[in-house]
Amino acid sequence: MISTAMVEWLEEEAGITVLPETAHSVSGGCINEAKIVERADGGSVFLKFNRIDRLDLFEAEKACLDLMAESGAIRVPEPYALGTVEASAVFAMEGLDLRSGGGPGSQEVLAEQLAALHDTLSPNGKFGADFDNFIGATPQPNAWTESWADFYTEHRLDFQFHLASKRGHTFREAKAVKEAVHAHLSGLEIQPSLLHGDLWGGNVSFLTDGTPVLYDPACYFGDREADMAFTRMFGGFGPPFYRRYRERCPEPEPIRETIYNLYHLLNHYNLFGGGYASQAESSIREILREVA
């Protein structure tokens, strides 16, 4: 069930009538609770809940979904409404019947549509976004920056190293690796592509007809290879996906994957601790061997 207040909020904010007795809990990821409730006119609504002071998470997510939808490149859930109801922040969006596997040809379609998303360039030729957002629960600054090397070292690596130091861990080679990464990226021609920003296998599914759907984005405009690097960190993308994508976009130098996934390793350390620090240290050593 969902409360009468929630039913009335959906009516008022989204013009949607739901059947409250059909509501049931589903996975909302690591940081949210979630429910699915059926609509009176067919279909369903996916509801995300968090603490009332975390509405900013949902505001950022909606901004990202809107940005991806505007590109017309790939399917994303349609946002319906966000706000506070009773003691919770709530984000209502389109409920979709999703599958983890899309069937024959779906990986190739995903690759083509992702490449089309990446073909969407920033409106001002700079790197960043009009808004800051979150990577998981971690703030992600996106101040517009002329240089990709400046943006990535300052707003991605340096930001995460600073968080790690506040957590009590000092990466001794942080300064050296930032300088090496900046020098390497400065020598590349990189366009500011629209990125999903958190593109691991858990944020991709398929409709029953095989249409790819992306969700839980952390969008900004950056190097398309930052998205591609993260697809490999936890798996979930098959050889047909990579073959088709590389028909559109040539493979970069291998060290770029390590450079970009260092950001995610640092973020995972700052979120979860554990062995991510040693994995980040290993990546730092590899980067310094290859590009310093």
Backbone as CSV, one residue per row, in Angstrom:
resi,resn,N_x,N_y,N_z,CA_x,CA_y,CA_z,C_x,C_y,C_z
1,MET,0.838,-1.210,0.000,0.000,0.000,0.000,0.874,1.262,0.000
2,ILE,0.285,2.341,-0.477,0.857,3.665,-0.280,-0.201,4.533,0.397
3,SER,0.238,5.610,1.017,-0.663,6.417,1.826,-1.631,7.228,0.967
4,THR,-2.704,7.683,1.598,-3.653,8.572,0.935,-2.964,9.855,0.492
5,ALA,-2.050,10.349,1.327,-1.317,11.560,0.969,-0.514,11.357,-0.310
6,MET,0.078,10.173,-0.478,0.848,9.889,-1.689,-0.065,9.806,-2.912
7,VAL,-1.199,9.180,-2.765,-2.161,9.082,-3.861,-2.604,10.476,-4.292
8,GLU,-2.921,11.328,-3.319,-3.365,12.687,-3.631,-2.246,13.508,-4.264
9,TRP,-1.014,13.316,-3.803,0.135,14.033,-4.376,0.322,13.684,-5.848
10,LEU,0.220,12.400,-6.184,0.359,11.984,-7.577,-0.746,12.576,-8.441
11,GLU,-1.956,12.650,-7.905,-3.067,13.273,-8.636,-2.769,14.742,-8.899
12,GLU,-2.324,15.442,-7.864,-2.136,16.888,-7.959,-0.922,17.269,-8.801
13,GLU,0.197,16.557,-8.609,1.460,16.933,-9.244,1.637,16.350,-10.640
14,ALA,1.080,15.171,-10.879,1.307,14.496,-12.164,0.028,14.178,-12.919
15,GLY,-1.133,14.415,-12.301,-2.389,14.084,-12.959,-2.582,12.596,-13.150
16,ILE,-1.993,11.799,-12.261,-2.030,10.343,-12.386,-2.837,9.751,-11.243
17,THR,-3.798,8.891,-11.592,-4.564,8.152,-10.598,-3.970,6.756,-10.475
18,VAL,-3.642,6.363,-9.263,-3.042,5.046,-9.036,-3.964,4.187,-8.179
19,LEU,-3.671,2.906,-8.153,-4.407,1.933,-7.356,-3.551,1.586,-6.147
20,PRO,-3.760,2.240,-5.015,-2.825,2.117,-3.887,-2.650,0.705,-3.367
21,GLU,-3.668,-0.126,-3.511,-3.565,-1.498,-2.999,-2.596,-2.358,-3.815
22,THR,-2.185,-1.874,-5.011,-1.262,-2.646,-5.847,0.201,-2.342,-5.541
23,ALA,0.458,-1.364,-4.699,1.842,-0.938,-4.433,2.621,-2.049,-3.747
24,HIS,3.861,-2.250,-4.209,4.751,-3.227,-3.571,6.187,-2.744,-3.672
25,SER,7.001,-3.160,-2.717,8.390,-2.717,-2.648,9.242,-3.425,-3.683
26,VAL,10.191,-2.686,-4.244,11.179,-3.224,-5.189,12.529,-2.621,-4.820
27,SER,13.576,-3.065,-5.505,14.903,-2.525,-5.236,14.984,-1.078,-5.693
28,GLY,15.538,-0.233,-4.823,15.763,1.164,-5.181,17.235,1.513,-5.250
29,GLY,18.087,0.484,-5.322,19.527,0.726,-5.330,20.076,0.810,-3.917
30,CYS,21.302,1.317,-3.802,21.997,1.348,-2.512,21.496,2.434,-1.578
31,ILE,20.891,3.497,-2.121,20.639,4.674,-1.275,19.166,5.061,-1.191
32,ASN,18.284,4.380,-1.917,16.872,4.735,-1.899,16.003,3.516,-1.599
33,GLU,14.811,3.774,-1.095,13.760,2.771,-1.080,12.871,3.015,-2.293
34,ALA,12.136,1.983,-2.731,11.329,2.147,-3.937,10.098,1.257,-3.896
35,LYS,9.063,1.711,-4.612,7.839,0.936,-4.785,7.339,1.095,-6.210
36,ILE,6.610,0.102,-6.659,5.876,0.155,-7.916,4.391,0.158,-7.574
37,VAL,3.633,1.025,-8.238,2.185,1.046,-8.046,1.520,1.151,-9.416
38,GLU,0.433,0.406,-9.604,-0.253,0.407,-10.893,-1.089,1.663,-11.069
39,ARG,-1.179,2.124,-12.317,-2.022,3.253,-12.688,-3.431,2.771,-13.009
40,ALA,-4.398,3.600,-12.759,-5.784,3.235,-13.064,-6.016,3.115,-14.563
41,ASP,-5.222,3.855,-15.363,-5.390,3.836,-16.817,-4.423,2.888,-17.505
42,GLY,-3.760,2.015,-16.735,-2.794,1.085,-17.299,-1.371,1.573,-17.083
43,GLY,-0.421,0.641,-17.105,0.949,1.006,-16.822,1.184,1.115,-15.327
44,SER,2.318,1.694,-14.960,2.665,1.776,-13.551,3.527,3.001,-13.279
45,VAL,3.689,3.299,-12.002,4.534,4.394,-11.538,5.609,3.808,-10.632
46,PHE,6.841,4.222,-10.878,7.965,3.833,-10.036,8.235,4.976,-9.070
47,LEU,8.187,4.683,-7.775,8.361,5.692,-6.736,9.664,5.451,-5.984
48,LYS,10.500,6.479,-5.925,11.719,6.425,-5.114,11.531,7.283,-3.874
49,PHE,12.044,6.801,-2.748,11.926,7.514,-1.488,13.301,7.681,-0.845
50,ASN,13.494,8.835,-0.205,14.684,9.047,0.609,14.314,10.001,1.741
51,ARG,15.303,10.319,2.578,15.055,11.272,3.646,14.598,12.609,3.066
52,ILE,13.829,13.323,3.834,13.247,14.569,3.333,14.327,15.598,2.977
53,ASP,15.511,15.490,3.603,16.595,16.435,3.312,17.429,16.005,2.110
54,ARG,17.067,14.912,1.441,17.815,14.441,0.270,17.042,14.615,-1.019
55,LEU,16.145,15.579,-1.040,15.443,15.898,-2.283,16.427,16.282,-3.379
56,ASP,17.599,16.821,-2.985,18.596,17.227,-3.972,19.070,16.059,-4.832
57,LEU,19.091,14.849,-4.268,19.440,13.667,-5.058,18.472,13.487,-6.222
58,PHE,17.201,13.647,-5.936,16.179,13.435,-6.954,16.110,14.597,-7.942
59,GLU,16.365,15.807,-7.472,16.407,16.950,-8.388,17.523,16.772,-9.415
60,ALA,18.669,16.301,-8.961,19.791,16.073,-9.868,19.485,14.929,-10.833
61,GLU,18.864,13.862,-10.327,18.530,12.733,-11.196,17.545,13.154,-12.282
62,LYS,16.542,13.937,-11.905,15.574,14.402,-12.905,16.258,15.261,-13.964
63,ALA,17.167,16.143,-13.543,17.881,16.978,-14.511,18.661,16.117,-15.504
64,CYS,19.265,15.033,-15.006,20.010,14.128,-15.881,19.083,13.393,-16.841
65,LEU,17.978,12.875,-16.336,17.026,12.168,-17.204,16.473,13.098,-18.275
66,ASP,16.177,14.336,-17.904,15.690,15.310,-18.881,16.734,15.565,-19.960
67,LEU,17.986,15.692,-19.559,19.070,15.951,-20.509,19.218,14.793,-21.488
68,MET,19.167,13.566,-20.975,19.280,12.403,-21.855,18.076,12.278,-22.768
69,ALA,16.882,12.555,-22.251,15.676,12.480,-23.079,15.729,13.501,-24.204
70,GLU,16.235,14.694,-23.908,16.335,15.744,-24.927,17.243,15.330,-26.077
71,SER,18.226,14.479,-25.789,19.135,14.035,-26.855,18.420,13.160,-27.875
72,GLY,17.354,12.472,-27.452,16.629,11.571,-28.340,17.402,10.332,-28.734
73,ALA,18.517,10.077,-28.060,19.414,9.000,-28.476,19.029,7.642,-27.913
74,ILE,18.514,7.621,-26.684,18.292,6.348,-26.008,17.131,6.503,-25.024
75,ARG,16.447,5.415,-24.757,15.259,5.435,-23.890,15.668,5.598,-22.437
76,VAL,14.971,6.493,-21.744,15.108,6.651,-20.297,13.704,6.729,-19.709
77,PRO,13.529,6.416,-18.422,12.203,6.571,-17.819,11.766,8.036,-17.817
78,GLU,10.480,8.259,-18.035,9.950,9.624,-18.028,9.692,10.079,-16.592
79,PRO,10.280,11.190,-16.165,9.967,11.718,-14.837,8.536,12.259,-14.790
80,TYR,7.843,11.988,-13.687,6.484,12.495,-13.510,6.417,13.650,-12.516
81,ALA,7.011,13.479,-11.357,6.927,14.507,-10.320,7.970,14.233,-9.250
82,LEU,8.415,15.281,-8.589,9.257,15.103,-7.406,8.890,16.146,-6.375
83,GLY,9.105,15.800,-5.122,8.758,16.708,-4.040,8.841,15.994,-2.710
84,THR,8.183,16.552,-1.711,8.163,15.938,-0.389,6.727,15.569,-0.034
85,VAL,6.569,14.381,0.484,5.268,13.879,0.912,5.439,13.314,2.319
86,GLU,4.654,13.840,3.230,4.774,13.432,4.624,6.235,13.614,5.072
87,ALA,6.926,12.579,5.451,8.288,12.734,5.986,9.364,12.285,5.001
88,SER,9.037,12.229,3.692,9.988,11.696,2.723,10.126,12.594,1.501
89,ALA,11.319,12.572,0.914,11.510,13.069,-0.442,11.069,11.961,-1.393
90,VAL,10.358,12.333,-2.464,9.780,11.350,-3.373,10.053,11.765,-4.813
91,PHE,10.401,10.783,-5.638,10.560,10.982,-7.076,9.694,9.942,-7.771
92,ALA,8.694,10.410,-8.515,7.797,9.531,-9.266,8.187,9.563,-10.733
93,MET,8.320,8.390,-11.314,8.657,8.304,-12.722,7.939,7.124,-13.363
94,GLU,8.075,7.048,-14.659,7.457,5.988,-15.429,7.931,4.619,-14.956
95,GLY,6.991,3.723,-14.689,7.336,2.343,-14.387,7.461,1.555,-15.674
96,LEU,8.553,0.848,-15.837,8.814,0.106,-17.066,9.004,-1.376,-16.754
97,ASP,8.540,-2.228,-17.660,8.717,-3.674,-17.524,10.079,-4.022,-18.118
98,LEU,11.070,-4.182,-17.244,12.456,-4.302,-17.684,12.989,-5.709,-17.501
99,ARG,13.948,-6.046,-18.370,14.650,-7.328,-18.316,16.152,-7.052,-18.303
100,SER,16.908,-7.926,-17.645,18.361,-7.728,-17.613,19.004,-8.071,-18.944
101,GLY,18.421,-8.992,-19.691,18.931,-9.353,-21.007,17.929,-8.990,-22.083
102,GLY,18.409,-8.484,-23.184,17.491,-7.989,-24.197,17.247,-8.905,-25.368
103,GLY,17.950,-10.039,-25.426,17.763,-10.934,-26.551,18.710,-10.626,-27.694
104,PRO,18.610,-11.390,-28.770,19.524,-11.239,-29.909,19.521,-9.814,-30.471
105,GLY,20.705,-9.265,-30.649,20.847,-7.952,-31.263,20.723,-6.780,-30.316
106,SER,20.277,-7.026,-29.081,20.038,-5.898,-28.175,21.331,-5.215,-27.730
107,GLN,22.406,-5.998,-27.579,23.675,-5.388,-27.193,24.192,-4.459,-28.293
108,GLU,23.966,-4.845,-29.534,24.385,-3.992,-30.646,23.561,-2.709,-30.692
109,VAL,22.261,-2.824,-30.446,21.407,-1.634,-30.420,21.837,-0.709,-29.281
110,LEU,22.121,-1.295,-28.121,22.612,-0.503,-26.994,23.868,0.263,-27.382
111,ALA,24.798,-0.405,-28.058,26.044,0.251,-28.470,25.773,1.409,-29.423
112,GLU,24.890,1.183,-30.394,24.587,2.232,-31.366,23.926,3.431,-30.692
113,GLN,23.006,3.166,-29.784,22.299,4.264,-29.132,23.194,4.993,-28.139
114,LEU,24.070,4.260,-27.461,25.027,4.915,-26.571,25.967,5.806,-27.375
115,ALA,26.423,5.320,-28.522,27.282,6.143,-29.380,26.551,7.407,-29.817
116,ALA,25.249,7.282,-30.095,24.461,8.465,-30.475,24.345,9.439,-29.300
117,LEU,24.184,8.913,-28.089,24.186,9.779,-26.914,25.501,10.534,-26.821
118,HIS,26.600,9.811,-27.026,27.929,10.423,-26.951,28.182,11.418,-28.082
119,ASP,27.431,11.287,-29.167,27.549,12.254,-30.262,26.891,13.583,-29.926
120,THR,26.114,13.619,-28.836,25.498,14.860,-28.373,26.559,15.675,-27.639
121,LEU,26.911,16.829,-28.188,27.998,17.634,-27.635,27.460,18.792,-26.790
122,SER,28.296,19.293,-25.902,27.877,20.368,-25.000,27.516,21.612,-25.809
123,PRO,26.566,22.387,-25.298,26.097,23.554,-26.057,27.112,24.687,-26.139
124,ASN,28.118,24.671,-25.270,29.082,25.777,-25.231,30.513,25.342,-25.544
125,GLY,30.688,24.077,-25.919,32.018,23.577,-26.233,32.879,23.290,-25.028
126,LYS,32.306,23.405,-23.818,33.060,23.177,-22.589,32.696,21.832,-21.968
127,PHE,33.435,21.491,-20.918,33.235,20.236,-20.196,32.561,20.539,-18.856
128,GLY,31.569,19.719,-18.494,30.836,19.924,-17.253,29.354,19.842,-17.496
129,ALA,28.584,20.637,-16.778,27.134,20.674,-16.928,26.604,21.940,-16.277
130,ASP,25.325,22.215,-16.518,24.684,23.375,-15.907,24.390,23.162,-14.429
131,PHE,24.554,21.941,-13.963,24.194,21.602,-12.584,25.187,20.591,-12.033
132,ASP,25.395,20.616,-10.732,26.134,19.550,-10.057,25.171,18.398,-9.791
133,ASN,25.717,17.204,-9.572,24.858,16.064,-9.280,25.568,15.124,-8.318
134,PHE,25.276,13.845,-8.423,25.814,12.866,-7.484,26.241,11.625,-8.240
135,ILE,27.325,11.000,-7.763,27.744,9.693,-8.242,27.523,8.747,-7.069
136,GLY,26.440,7.968,-7.118,25.959,7.303,-5.931,25.470,8.378,-4.971
137,ALA,25.954,8.339,-3.744,25.591,9.372,-2.761,26.641,10.475,-2.669
138,THR,27.707,10.381,-3.471,28.799,11.352,-3.409,28.496,12.555,-4.293
139,PRO,28.635,13.771,-3.788,28.481,14.946,-4.653,29.459,14.885,-5.825
140,GLN,28.988,15.339,-6.994,29.814,15.338,-8.202,29.776,16.746,-8.806
141,PRO,30.847,17.533,-8.629,30.857,18.902,-9.165,31.061,18.913,-10.670
142,ASN,30.339,19.798,-11.344,30.368,19.829,-12.806,30.562,21.237,-13.358
143,ALA,31.320,22.075,-12.671,31.520,23.446,-13.144,32.084,23.440,-14.563
144,TRP,31.477,24.258,-15.425,31.946,24.330,-16.809,33.430,24.693,-16.855
145,THR,34.176,23.934,-17.660,35.630,24.081,-17.722,36.078,23.988,-19.178
146,GLU,36.989,24.860,-19.579,37.441,24.888,-20.980,38.205,23.622,-21.358
147,SER,39.032,23.131,-20.449,39.946,22.035,-20.747,39.482,20.751,-20.078
148,TRP,39.462,19.661,-20.848,39.111,18.366,-20.264,40.154,17.933,-19.238
149,ALA,41.423,18.176,-19.510,42.466,17.817,-18.555,42.262,18.552,-17.232
150,ASP,41.915,19.839,-17.304,41.642,20.599,-16.085,40.405,20.057,-15.370
151,PHE,39.355,19.821,-16.145,38.102,19.346,-15.544,38.315,18.016,-14.822
152,TYR,38.950,17.069,-15.506,39.054,15.728,-14.931,39.969,15.700,-13.708
153,THR,41.092,16.386,-13.782,41.997,16.344,-12.632,41.424,17.114,-11.437
154,GLU,40.740,18.238,-11.698,40.227,19.044,-10.582,38.908,18.513,-10.042
155,HIS,37.921,18.288,-10.922,36.565,17.977,-10.477,36.301,16.482,-10.312
156,ARG,37.235,15.666,-10.735,37.070,14.238,-10.545,38.160,13.704,-9.586
157,LEU,39.415,13.684,-10.009,40.450,13.092,-9.162,40.702,13.908,-7.895
158,ASP,40.980,15.195,-8.023,41.317,15.995,-6.840,40.164,16.007,-5.836
159,PHE,38.943,16.088,-6.336,37.784,16.083,-5.448,37.719,14.797,-4.637
160,GLN,37.959,13.658,-5.292,37.903,12.374,-4.592,39.083,12.193,-3.639
161,PHE,40.267,12.642,-4.035,41.414,12.567,-3.122,41.153,13.396,-1.863
162,HIS,40.507,14.538,-2.031,40.186,15.385,-0.878,39.205,14.663,0.053
163,LEU,38.195,14.018,-0.525,37.248,13.257,0.299,37.959,12.130,1.039
164,ALA,38.882,11.466,0.349,39.611,10.362,0.989,40.437,10.865,2.168
165,SER,41.056,12.026,2.016,41.863,12.566,3.121,40.981,12.889,4.315
166,LYS,39.767,13.393,4.071,38.839,13.658,5.171,38.386,12.353,5.826
167,ARG,38.435,11.268,5.064,38.067,9.953,5.588,39.213,9.316,6.372
168,GLY,40.405,9.942,6.253,41.550,9.471,7.010,42.578,8.708,6.210
169,HIS,42.431,8.691,4.867,43.390,7.956,4.029,44.115,8.939,3.109
170,THR,45.428,8.891,3.112,46.242,9.724,2.232,46.855,8.865,1.143
171,PHE,46.577,9.204,-0.105,47.220,8.536,-1.239,48.519,9.289,-1.525
172,ARG,49.657,8.657,-1.219,50.953,9.348,-1.260,51.308,9.859,-2.644
173,GLU,50.836,9.176,-3.677,51.183,9.571,-5.046,50.078,10.397,-5.698
174,ALA,49.180,10.959,-4.912,48.056,11.712,-5.478,48.546,12.867,-6.355
175,LYS,49.468,13.660,-5.857,49.955,14.810,-6.630,50.631,14.358,-7.917
176,ALA,51.441,13.321,-7.826,52.160,12.839,-9.006,51.198,12.306,-10.061
177,VAL,50.179,11.551,-9.617,49.266,10.965,-10.599,48.384,12.048,-11.216
178,LYS,47.998,13.050,-10.465,47.217,14.143,-11.047,48.024,14.869,-12.117
179,GLU,49.304,15.111,-11.842,50.152,15.784,-12.828,50.336,14.925,-14.071
180,ALA,50.525,13.621,-13.876,50.714,12.719,-15.011,49.444,12.620,-15.854
181,VAL,48.296,12.511,-15.189,47.019,12.426,-15.905,46.761,13.722,-16.666
182,HIS,47.013,14.849,-16.031,46.786,16.133,-16.697,47.646,16.252,-17.953
183,ALA,48.900,15.872,-17.847,49.794,15.948,-19.002,49.323,15.022,-20.123
184,HIS,48.892,13.816,-19.750,48.453,12.859,-20.764,47.187,13.345,-21.460
185,LEU,46.189,13.761,-20.677,44.925,14.189,-21.276,45.091,15.472,-22.079
186,SER,46.044,16.311,-21.696,46.273,17.561,-22.431,46.747,17.300,-23.853
187,GLY,47.330,16.135,-24.088,47.833,15.805,-25.415,46.823,15.130,-26.325
188,LEU,45.567,15.000,-25.853,44.537,14.308,-26.622,43.503,15.295,-27.147
189,GLU,42.917,14.970,-28.290,41.796,15.749,-28.838,40.505,15.099,-28.350
190,ILE,39.825,15.744,-27.418,38.633,15.163,-26.801,37.473,16.133,-26.917
191,GLN,36.336,15.602,-27.391,35.135,16.408,-27.495,34.273,16.249,-26.244
192,PRO,33.510,17.278,-25.873,32.635,17.188,-24.696,31.317,16.486,-25.023
193,SER,31.321,15.160,-24.864,30.158,14.327,-25.174,29.236,14.219,-23.978
194,LEU,27.938,14.062,-24.246,26.986,13.814,-23.172,27.191,12.400,-22.651
195,LEU,27.488,12.283,-21.362,27.765,11.001,-20.727,26.635,10.600,-19.785
196,HIS,26.405,9.293,-19.688,25.523,8.794,-18.627,26.165,9.064,-17.271
197,GLY,27.457,8.771,-17.168,28.215,9.137,-15.988,28.354,8.061,-14.927
198,ASP,27.449,7.070,-14.937,27.492,5.984,-13.947,27.112,4.684,-14.647
199,LEU,27.791,4.425,-15.763,27.360,3.391,-16.699,27.959,2.031,-16.361
200,TRP,27.389,1.400,-15.334,27.717,0.001,-15.053,26.497,-0.853,-15.377
201,GLY,26.670,-2.167,-15.352,25.602,-3.055,-15.801,24.313,-2.927,-15.029
202,GLY,24.371,-2.497,-13.764,23.173,-2.345,-12.957,22.299,-1.179,-13.337
203,ASN,22.789,-0.311,-14.222,22.006,0.854,-14.643,21.547,0.745,-16.091
204,VAL,21.539,-0.481,-16.614,21.085,-0.752,-17.976,20.124,-1.932,-17.934
205,SER,18.994,-1.795,-18.597,18.071,-2.923,-18.768,17.429,-2.814,-20.138
206,PHE,16.479,-3.728,-20.419,15.839,-3.771,-21.723,14.338,-3.975,-21.558
207,LEU,13.566,-3.315,-22.416,12.142,-3.574,-22.476,11.909,-4.968,-23.061
208,THR,10.676,-5.426,-22.988,10.375,-6.776,-23.472,10.619,-6.927,-24.971
209,ASP,10.603,-5.805,-25.716,10.888,-5.881,-27.152,12.373,-5.726,-27.454
210,GLY,13.212,-5.659,-26.416,14.651,-5.551,-26.601,15.191,-4.137,-26.602
211,THR,14.327,-3.137,-26.477,14.785,-1.746,-26.472,15.631,-1.462,-25.231
212,PRO,16.842,-0.931,-25.390,17.669,-0.600,-24.216,17.091,0.578,-23.441
213,VAL,17.266,0.536,-22.128,16.845,1.618,-21.245,17.990,1.921,-20.274
214,LEU,18.348,3.189,-20.150,19.344,3.620,-19.168,18.640,4.392,-18.056
215,TYR,19.154,4.270,-16.842,18.569,4.973,-15.705,19.654,5.240,-14.668
216,ASP,19.276,5.894,-13.564,20.204,6.287,-12.496,21.447,6.985,-13.055
217,PRO,21.261,8.018,-13.863,22.424,8.684,-14.476,23.101,9.674,-13.541
218,ALA,24.334,10.022,-13.914,25.109,11.081,-13.247,25.751,11.922,-14.350
219,CYS,24.920,12.537,-15.179,25.337,13.108,-16.455,26.253,14.320,-16.327
220,TYR,27.098,14.451,-17.321,27.874,15.662,-17.578,28.450,15.514,-18.979
221,PHE,29.096,16.533,-19.479,29.739,16.478,-20.791,31.233,16.252,-20.592
222,GLY,31.740,15.154,-21.140,33.135,14.802,-20.973,33.591,13.842,-22.057
223,ASP,34.690,13.188,-21.832,35.238,12.223,-22.785,34.349,10.983,-22.804
224,ARG,33.879,10.620,-23.981,33.007,9.451,-24.125,33.671,8.191,-23.558
225,GLU,34.997,8.154,-23.570,35.697,6.969,-23.078,35.588,6.811,-21.557
226,ALA,35.165,7.868,-20.854,34.922,7.726,-19.421,33.740,6.787,-19.181
227,ASP,32.686,6.918,-19.984,31.566,5.969,-19.900,32.011,4.566,-20.264
228,MET,32.735,4.448,-21.359,33.135,3.125,-21.837,34.053,2.421,-20.841
229,ALA,34.929,3.175,-20.188,35.824,2.577,-19.199,35.022,1.933,-18.071
230,PHE,33.994,2.637,-17.582,33.247,2.115,-16.437,32.417,0.896,-16.802
231,THR,32.049,0.739,-18.081,31.323,-0.480,-18.468,32.143,-1.732,-18.193
232,ARG,33.459,-1.602,-18.166,34.331,-2.766,-17.979,34.666,-3.036,-16.516
233,MET,34.383,-2.102,-15.626,34.832,-2.241,-14.242,34.121,-3.383,-13.521
234,PHE,32.825,-3.523,-13.760,32.060,-4.577,-13.092,31.432,-5.563,-14.069
235,GLY,31.680,-5.410,-15.356,31.138,-6.339,-16.337,29.686,-6.050,-16.674
236,GLY,29.070,-6.995,-17.387,27.662,-6.877,-17.751,27.417,-6.466,-19.189
237,PHE,28.477,-6.179,-19.926,28.355,-5.786,-21.331,29.116,-6.813,-22.165
238,GLY,28.452,-7.353,-23.173,29.039,-8.449,-23.924,29.903,-8.014,-25.086
239,PRO,30.651,-8.971,-25.673,31.492,-8.656,-26.837,30.747,-7.977,-27.982
240,PRO,29.482,-8.367,-28.288,28.783,-7.655,-29.383,28.624,-6.162,-29.127
241,PHE,28.450,-5.789,-27.855,28.333,-4.371,-27.510,29.614,-3.630,-27.878
242,TYR,30.758,-4.180,-27.470,32.025,-3.498,-27.720,32.378,-3.498,-29.204
243,ARG,32.097,-4.611,-29.897,32.385,-4.642,-31.337,31.612,-3.559,-32.073
244,ARG,30.319,-3.456,-31.780,29.505,-2.483,-32.500,29.893,-1.051,-32.131
245,TYR,30.171,-0.803,-30.851,30.558,0.554,-30.458,31.853,0.954,-31.158
246,ARG,32.801,0.031,-31.247,34.096,0.364,-31.845,34.010,0.493,-33.359
247,GLU,32.928,0.042,-33.955,32.707,0.348,-35.364,32.408,1.829,-35.554
248,ARG,31.848,2.451,-34.514,31.541,3.875,-34.546,32.694,4.718,-34.016
249,CYS,33.388,4.216,-33.002,34.410,4.990,-32.299,35.623,4.115,-32.049
250,PRO,36.772,4.445,-32.588,37.957,3.598,-32.433,38.372,3.427,-30.973
251,GLU,39.047,2.311,-30.704,39.554,2.010,-29.355,40.620,3.034,-28.965
252,PRO,40.560,3.566,-27.743,41.594,4.503,-27.295,42.821,3.763,-26.781
253,GLU,43.860,4.501,-26.403,45.030,3.887,-25.778,44.581,3.222,-24.467
254,PRO,45.099,2.024,-24.157,44.585,1.253,-23.015,44.631,1.979,-21.676
255,ILE,45.628,2.825,-21.452,45.778,3.439,-20.130,44.624,4.391,-19.810
256,ARG,43.897,4.836,-20.842,42.805,5.769,-20.560,41.710,5.103,-19.717
257,GLU,41.493,3.812,-19.937,40.514,3.092,-19.112,40.921,3.109,-17.638
258,THR,42.192,2.881,-17.377,42.687,2.904,-15.997,42.564,4.296,-15.400
259,ILE,42.875,5.312,-16.194,42.775,6.693,-15.726,41.350,7.021,-15.301
260,TYR,40.383,6.643,-16.134,39.001,7.012,-15.843,38.389,6.157,-14.746
261,ASN,38.762,4.899,-14.668,38.210,4.057,-13.609,38.845,4.344,-12.249
262,LEU,39.982,5.051,-12.241,40.536,5.486,-10.958,39.522,6.359,-10.219
263,TYR,38.812,7.203,-10.944,37.774,8.034,-10.314,36.750,7.177,-9.580
264,HIS,36.297,6.119,-10.232,35.272,5.262,-9.622,35.834,4.430,-8.474
265,LEU,37.078,4.009,-8.586,37.692,3.294,-7.460,37.809,4.203,-6.236
266,LEU,38.218,5.436,-6.464,38.305,6.384,-5.353,36.925,6.645,-4.754
267,ASN,35.926,6.793,-5.622,34.575,7.025,-5.119,34.059,5.831,-4.324
268,HIS,34.339,4.628,-4.799,33.911,3.437,-4.070,34.638,3.328,-2.728
269,TYR,35.892,3.740,-2.714,36.579,3.765,-1.414,35.890,4.760,-0.477
270,ASN,35.581,5.943,-0.989,34.966,6.966,-0.139,33.563,6.575,0.312
271,LEU,32.881,5.751,-0.479,31.549,5.296,-0.103,31.589,4.067,0.806
272,PHE,32.456,3.100,0.460,32.381,1.779,1.084,33.644,1.358,1.830
273,GLY,34.772,2.041,1.602,36.009,1.651,2.258,36.543,0.335,1.719
274,GLY,37.088,-0.459,2.606,37.542,-1.792,2.228,38.701,-1.786,1.257
275,GLY,38.684,-2.776,0.350,39.805,-2.992,-0.555,39.886,-2.030,-1.712
276,TYR,38.942,-1.115,-1.825,39.000,-0.182,-2.945,40.224,0.734,-2.867
277,ALA,40.715,1.008,-1.666,41.912,1.845,-1.540,43.115,1.164,-2.187
278,SER,43.300,-0.133,-1.930,44.439,-0.837,-2.520,44.281,-0.961,-4.033
279,GLN,43.046,-1.127,-4.523,42.832,-1.158,-5.967,43.170,0.196,-6.592
280,ALA,42.800,1.265,-5.904,43.139,2.598,-6.399,44.655,2.809,-6.411
281,GLU,45.328,2.361,-5.350,46.794,2.476,-5.291,47.436,1.730,-6.460
282,SER,46.907,0.551,-6.767,47.448,-0.237,-7.882,47.262,0.497,-9.206
283,SER,46.094,1.099,-9.393,45.850,1.862,-10.620,46.762,3.081,-10.709
284,ILE,46.987,3.737,-9.591,47.894,4.890,-9.574,49.290,4.470,-10.017
285,ARG,49.769,3.349,-9.498,51.106,2.871,-9.891,51.151,2.550,-11.380
286,GLU,50.091,1.930,-11.893,50.053,1.608,-13.323,50.080,2.874,-14.167
287,ILE,49.300,3.864,-13.788,49.273,5.125,-14.539,50.643,5.789,-14.530
288,LEU,51.294,5.809,-13.376,52.610,6.445,-13.289,53.648,5.689,-14.109
289,ARG,53.533,4.375,-14.187,54.459,3.596,-15.030,54.262,3.912,-16.501
290,GLU,52.999,4.113,-16.891,52.683,4.238,-18.314,52.821,5.653,-18.852
291,VAL,52.476,6.667,-18.043,52.394,8.017,-18.616,53.251,9.048,-17.905
292,ALA,53.844,8.718,-16.758,54.652,9.725,-16.042,55.948,9.997,-16.782
